[in-house]
Amino acid sequence: MATQQRIDLVLGSVRRLLRIGATANLLNLLQKQHPADLAQVFGELVDKEREAVFSLLAERNGRLAMEAASELGPEAGAALLATHPADEIARLAHEIPSDDAAALIDYLPEELSAEVLALMRPKESGVVENLLEYAERTAGRIMNPQVFGLSEDMTVGEAITELQTSRDVEMVFYLYVVDERRHLVGVVSLRRLLLVSPETPLKRIMTADMISARADMDQEEVAGLVASYNLLAIPVVDEENKLVGVITVDDVIDVIKDEATEDIYRLAGVSGDERAFTPAGESLRKRLPWLGVNLVTAFLAASVVALFEGTIERITALAVFMPVVAGMGGNAATQTLTVIVRGIALGELSWSNSRKALLKESIVGIGNGVVLGLVAAGVAWGMRGDPVLGLVLCAAMIINMFVAATAGTLVPLGLRAVNVDPALASSVFITTMTDVFGFLSFLGLATIFMRYLGQGG
């Protein structure tokens, strides 16, 4: 059975059992589910149902409840926890790794968050507070500080014994080797450790040339390192190169998903933390500023049209086709912008190597303009019986498609060069440029060839 069908079946059963009050059967059903599947079920339930189901599961199986809340995402998971008293949240926070607990606690209301940290056991509270001291969206914030580090003076046999007796450490993909002051000096794979003699010193089999992340490194850069070097985990070091944590591939996948979501939202001028059920007032506050900027730029495009009022009055057919030129330019720019922003995000594109991308996008823009312009010209000729109007429309579309391709490439690269997020600001500038140049080229050419357009008016 497909995963979604199975989750839908579980969802229906949860609602039915909750409705009839069969808590024992409901608990039994919930405890058979994977945390990720439970998170999907929670996401489909209405608020009252979600809180009831989570409370039942938290009372009987705190670990599973918290793992599901973590899979739900820090904002939604914290919203579930916020309905519970601080002492219960503190108890539940001990059930999951400290980095996941820190993410959830960070989204709790400030007073509740402080109370929870005060109630947690000193050791766990200190670990979570240390994570929260790192800036958001950095390696330090998402790392697990319970990293497995081995002394460089150990033998392989001693390392295996240490590994077997250790508890509460992040899953071990690699074994990190440190000196007496906990500076990271090497790494050994688990496979390599098991294939050599127990008497072999770690120094002889460790790899000193390794990839690590600074605690203050942006999480998107960390994800890029893991993806580029095909790592299952990456060690995190402080400014003195001391080992302070580890980030595993499951955390990196979450980062990639969050960053992709944010980029998509920002391309549309929407805040990256807005969701489908974000309160209307909050969504209004987040969306209104960029729409206000768009309104200003729309008046700039309108002022260009105003320059050609006389032309439009004499040849009213121009008003019919103006949206075609601007709309096609805007759509072409969005296509180019999406490709370029993705290239920037993946580290493929920079200002220094942009010439090839600019040439390629320009050729594509002109090619699209020629093909679509000829089609539009034929339609305009058929509608108005005026071949010159069709040619003017075709030429304007070629010009605007070229502008769209050029702007869609250069604007995000230029913004990135001055440390402005290209996903957030590019669309406003590019939409303005395609509108302005679309109207300018179409109406300008129409003004130049006005005496030949008499039969199409």
Secondary structure, 3 states (H helix, E strand, C coil): CCHHHHHHHHHHHHHHHHHHCCHHHHHHHHHCCCHHHHHHHHHHCCHHHHHHHHHHHHHHCHHHHHHHHHHHCHHHHHHHHCCCCHHHHHHHHCCCCHHHHHHHHHCCCHHHHHHHHHHCCHHHHHHHHHHHHCCCCEHHHHCECCCCEEECCCEHHHHHHHHHHCCCCCCCCEEEEECCCCEEEEEEEHHHHHHCCCCCEHHHHCECCCCCEECCCEHHHHHHHHHHCCCCEEEEECCCCEEEEEEEHHHHHHHHHHHHHHHHHHHCCCCCCCCCCCCHHHHHHHHHHHHHHHHHHHHHHHHHHHCCHHHHHHCCHHHHHHHHHHHHHHHHHHHHHHHHHHHHHCCCCCHHHCHHHHHHHHHHHHHHHHHHHHHHHHHHHHHHCCHHHHHHHHHHHHHHHHHHHHHHHHHHHHHHHCCCCHHHHHHHHHHHHHHHHHHHHHHHHHHHCHHHCHHHC
